[in-house]
Amino acid sequence: MPDFLGKNDLKSREMLLHRTVYNAYALAELDQVDGPTIETLQIKDFQKDEKLLIGRVDRTKNPVFVDSAYIKPFASSFGGSNKSALNFVVDAFQDMQSKFEANLLDGNLDPNSVVLTELKVKKAYVEPMKRYDKYLKARQEEFKSYVISERRIEEIRDFDSFVKVFMDFVYLTGKNQPFTKSMFILERGNSVLSSGLAVEIHEGDYGDDRQKIDLFYRDPNFEYLKNLAYAHGFVIDKHIPWRLVADMNSPQMTPYIRNSLSFPSAAASVVLFMAFNNTYLDDFVSLANMMVDFYNTIVSYRSQTVVREPTGVTEYSSGRMVFSSCRRTETIRRMETSFSEVIGKYSNGFWLDIYARIRNSETGIQYSEVILANIIKNATDLVNSLDRSNSLRYIRNKFDNLEHFEGSLFHDITRLEMSEDPTATGKSVDEVVRRSVQVANFVVY
């Protein structure tokens, strides 16, 4: 029997070894499972491939977020009335709770279980846009610190001069700290909880493998739980066994979806179309709002700055410029701006240029300046000849390719193939993936 000793505070090599053991043998703790197993019918690995971003991308791999109109609270009689999820998820889970409680009363479950003698919602939907707003507030403060520490405040006289300083900040930090909604949704800080599709029935340590095995996989009621969950359209997260995720393609979930969405078809594509919104359509307006807020943060910090410069005079005998001890002073007065003011002042081409450059930085695809300039030109032509949505869709197609994400199947295959090269590094794997994605993103309009 393997030891499951993986924890987040281990050194990187130890953690890798222990995580590998967990990944291979955790499911071997189940009845009727012998030897290393990655997934079962009822338990899935949500750290890999197409399940990595479930509920955060649509069927064409575009980032999406759930429409709050379809979010529903759990009834207080089942505990956790302040928790919520997608309406069909709530309905399915509450039917599951009723069945669990009935079987518990009938003596069909082990009453000595440590954690599985009741089903209560401990965690559920986490609204991603509220997290995004809070995240941007923190980024504003980071930008202010950057401006102060790098002594660039004198460069910011108005919104025009602010743009260059802001973009320098983007190039410096964007790869690890995104700016747009589209990229924020895909960050690891967001999980399937942000989709409204998941419910957690225990508050445990995500990084403690021993706890997962002892409290769940070896629990006398876990076999019952996974079968009950599956019978109601849920699968269990292999790496967080107290997390139940709605399977939108499950026949058992179909009646709940049809009833809640009042639509004859209950396919996952229909759910994603009706109950989710594309982020890229919001990115244009969000970008302008974000930049206004960043600029106004600097104005609020220091609305005016006195600049002192030495004055120069021409020496009569030699014609040379000589600086005297006298200094000329200039007062920079910064005025706050607004969304309506900047939208009215700057063209669509201006915003598309900034947007494409931010996406190029934060996705890590890193198109060359020549290619990027061509992307911007094509996007500008589209907005002028068609409309903004077509232009944004074009930019989306150039950057929202998930194959460069760590954990994707393409990334894993590339890493495996390059492992035979003794000179290969993690950085070189990323480079090969990035170049391949650039080629794959070739779009003709």
N, C-alpha and C positions, 0 to 999 in steps of 0.2 A: 504494500500500500504506500503510495507516494506521500511525501510531506508537502503540505500546502503552506508555504511560509512567505509568500509574496506580500510585501508592504511597500508603501510609497517612500518610506524613509531609508530604503536600502540603497547601496551603491549601485550604479547603473548595470554593471555586469551581473551582480547577484540578482537584481530585479529582473533582468532579461531571462536568466535561467529559471527563476521561480515562476515567472509569468508563463513561460513556455510549458512548464509542468502543469500549471493550472489549465492552460488552454487545451492541452492534450488529454488530461485525465480527470477533470472536474466531473464530466458527465459519466465517467465510469463508476461513480458513486451511486448511480441510479439503478433500479431494477432492470434487468434484461439488457444491460449495456455492458459489453465486455471489451476492454482495451481502449486505446486512444480514440476519441470521437469528438468531432468538431461541433456538430449540431444534431438535434433530433427533431422530430415533427413538432414537438411542443416547446423546445428550447432553442433559441437562435442566437448567433453571434452578431451583435450590433456594433462591433468595432471594425467590421470589414465590408468592403465592396459596396454593393447597392444598399445594404441596410445601414451603412454608416451615417447617412443623411436622411433617413426616412422621416417624412413629414416636414422636411426643410427644403426639398427640391421636388419639382413636379416630374411628370413622366418624360419630359424632354430635358431634364436635369437643370432646370432654371430655379434659382432660389425663390422660395415662397414663404409666406407667413399666414397663419390662420386668421380668418375673419372673426372678430369678436362676437358678431351676431350669432354665431353657431356655438358659442361657449355657454355651458350650462353648469350651475352649481350642483354639488351632491346634496341630497336631502339630509337635513340635520339628524333625522332618526337613525341614519347609518353612520353618523359621526363625521366630523370634518366638514361642516357646512360652509366653511370659508374656503374650501378647495373646489376646483372646477375642472372641466375637461370638455372636449367636444360632446355635443348632446347625445350622439349614439353611443359613445364610449361610456358616459354616465349611466345610460339605460342598461347597457349590457353588464356593466360592473355591478350595479345594484341588484340585478337578477341573480348574478353570481353570488353576491353576499347572502341573499335570501336562501339560496340552495345550501351554502356553506353552513349557515346557522341552523338550518333544519337538520342537516346531517350530524352536526355537533350535538344537538339535543337528542337525536336518535341513538347516540352512542356509536356512530360509525367512524368517529375520529378519535385519536388518542388525546385525552385531556391533559396529558403530561408534557405535551409539546411546549417548548420554550417560547416560540414566537407565533405559532400557527394554531392558536385556539380562538382567534377572531380575525376578521378581515375589516380593517379600518384604513381609510385613506390618510396616509401620512404626508405624501407629496403628490401633486398633480400638475396642472397647467401652470407654467411660468410664462407670463406675457413677455415676448421678446422685445417688443417695441418700447416698453417701459425700461427694460434693461439697456436698450440701445440709447435712450435719452439720458439715462444715468451715466452710461459709459462716455457719451460725448461731453457731458459736464466735466468729467475727470480729464478728458483729452484737452478741453479748453484750458484747464489749469496747467496741464503739462506744456501746452503751447506758450502760455504766459511765462512760465519758468524758463522755457527755451529762449524766448525773446529777451528776457532779463539777463540770463546767464551768458548768452552770446553777445550781449550788448547791441542788439539790433533794433531797439525801440526807436532810435532816431531815424531809422529807415522807414518807419511806418508813419506817414503823414496823413494819409487818407486811405480809402478802400483800394484805390489803384495800386499804391505802393505796398499795401499790405499783401497783395496777391503773391508777389515773388517770395516774401518771407514765409508765407503760409506754405507755398509749394516746396520750398527748401525743407520745411518741417515734415511734409509728406514724404519726400524722398528719403529723409533720414529715418523715419519711424514707421512708415506705412506697411512695410513687409511683415512686421510682427504685430502691429496694432492698426487694424483696418479703419477706414473712414466711412465707407458707404454701407447702407443697409444690406445690400446684396452680399458683401463679404462678411459682415458681422453675423448674419444668419448662419453662415457656414462654419464659423469659428467653433472650436472644441468647447468653449465656455457655454455654448448653447447645446442642449441635448434634445432628445426626443420629447422631453417634458415641455419644450417650447412649442411643440406641434399640437398639443391637446390630445394626443393619442395614447398617452401613457399614464399609469397610476402606480404609485409605490405604497406598499403596505407595511413598510418597516423603515426606521431611520437608522441605517447602518453606515459603516465606513466603506466607501466604494473601493478603497485601496487595500483592504484587509482580506486576503484570500482565505485565511483560516476561519474567519467569521462566516464567510459565505458558505463554506463547506459544512462547518459544525451546526450552524443555525438553520440552514436550508437543505442542502443536498443530502445531509444525513438525518434530517428531521423525519420522524415517523409519518407526518402528515403531508410531506412535500410531494410524494407520488400522487396523492389525491389532489393536491392543489394544482399541479401542472395539467392534470387531465380535466379538472373542473374549468380551469382557465381556457384551455383549448376548446372545450365544449361550448364556451360563450364567446369565441372569436378572438381570444387573446393568445399571445405567445409570451414566454418568459425570457428575459434578457439573461443570457448565459453569464455575463460578467457582473450583473446586479440582479441576483435571483429573486429579490423582492420587488422587482419592477415588472409590471405586466404591460405589454404593448399591444394595442388593437391591430389586428391583421385585416386591413381593408379589403383584401381579396378572399377572406375566409367565408365559406358558405354559412357558418354559424353567426357571423357578424352581419350578413346580408339583410335579414329582416329588421335589425336595429337601424341600419343605414337607411333603408327604404322608408321606414316609419318616421325617422327624424328629419330626413331631407325632403320627404314628400316627392320622391322622384322614382320612376319605375326601374331605372337601372341603378345598380348599387356597386358598380365597378370602382376600383381605386381611382381611376382617371376622372370619373365623375365627381368623386369626393374632393379631389384636389382642385378641380375646376370650379366647383360651387363654393366650397368652404375655405378656400385659400386664395391669397392674392400674390401676384408677382411683385417682387421687390424692385425690379429694374424700372417699372413705370413710376415709382415714387422717388427714385434716386435723383432725378433732375431737380425737383423741388426741394428735396432734402439737402442736396448739395448747396443750393443757394442759402437756405436757412442756416445750415451749419457754418458756412463761411461768414455770414452776417454775425452769428453768435460769437465766433472766434474773434472777429474784428472788434466787436463791441466789448468783449472782455478786456482787450488792450485799452480801449477808450475809457472804460470804467476804472481800470487800474491807474492810468495816467492820461488825463484829457489834454494836458499840454506839457511840453518839454522845452526848456530854454537851452538853445545850442549856442555855444561861444566859439568863435573861430578867429584866429589871428588875422589881422588886416595886413595887406601887402601894398607896398608902394614901389614904383620904379625908380631906381637910383639914377640920377641925372647924368653922372659921368660915364657910367658903364652900360646902362640900359638893363641891368639885372633887376629881378624882383627881390626886394628885401622885405622880410616880415618884421613888423614892429611889435613892441610889447603890448600895444593896444589891441583889444579884441572886439570884434563885431558880434553882437548878440542877435539871435533870431528866436522867436517863440513859435513853436509848432503847436497849433491848436487842432485837436482831433475832434471830430463831430460824429456822434453815433449815426448809423444808417439803418435801413429797414429792408425787409424782403421786397416790398413793392418798389422801393427806390432802385435797388440793384437789378431787379428783373427788368424794370423799364429802361435802365441805362445800358445794359450790356446785351449783346446779341446772342442768339442761340449758338452760334459758332464759338463764342467765348466760353460758354458753359460746357459745351461738348468737348472742347480742347482740354479744359481742366478735368472734366470727368474721365476722359480716356486716359489721361496721364496718372490720375489717382488709381484707376483700375489697373494700369500697367504696373504700378508700384506695389499695390497691396496684394495682387494675385501672385506676384513673383514670376509671371511669365516673361517679363522684361523684353518686349520687342525693341529692336533697334530704333533710333530716332527716325531713320528713313521710313521704316515700316509704320511706326506710330504716326508720323505726319500724314502718311497715306490713309491710315484708318480714320484720322480726324477729318481729313478732306472728304472722304466718302460719307462719313456721318453727317458732315455739314451739308453736303450736296443732297442727302436724303431728307434732312429737315427742311431744306429750302424747296425741294421739288415735291415732297410728299407731306410728311408730318413728323412730329417729335417722336411718336411711338415707334415708327419704322426706324428712325435714326437710333433710338435707344436699343431697339431689338438687334440692330446690326452690331452695335458695340457689345451687347450682351453675348452675341455669338462669337465674338473675338476673344472674350475673356472668361466667360462662365463655363469653362470646360473642367470638369471635376477630375479628369484623369491625372492631373498634376498633384492631387491631394495625397498626402501620406496616408496609407491605408487603402487606397484604391487598388483594384486588381492590376491595372497597368503599372502602377508604381511598384507593386510587389513583384510582378514578373520581371520588370527591368532590374530590380535589385537582385533577384535570384540569378538572372543571366549574367550580371556583372560581377557576381560574387567569385567567379572563377578567375577574374582578372586581379592579380596581386596588387596592382597599383590603384584599383578602384577605391573611391571613398564615398561617403554619404553625399558629399557635395557634387561629385562627378555623376552620381545616380540622378540627383535632382536636375543637373544640367542636361542630361540625355532626355529625361522626361519633359523638361521645359521646351527643348527644341522640337521634340516630337509633337507636343501640343500646339506649338506655333504653326507647324505644317498642317496639322489636322484642322486648325481653325481657319484655313483659307476659305473665304467666302466671296463669291462673285455677285455683285449687284448691278 
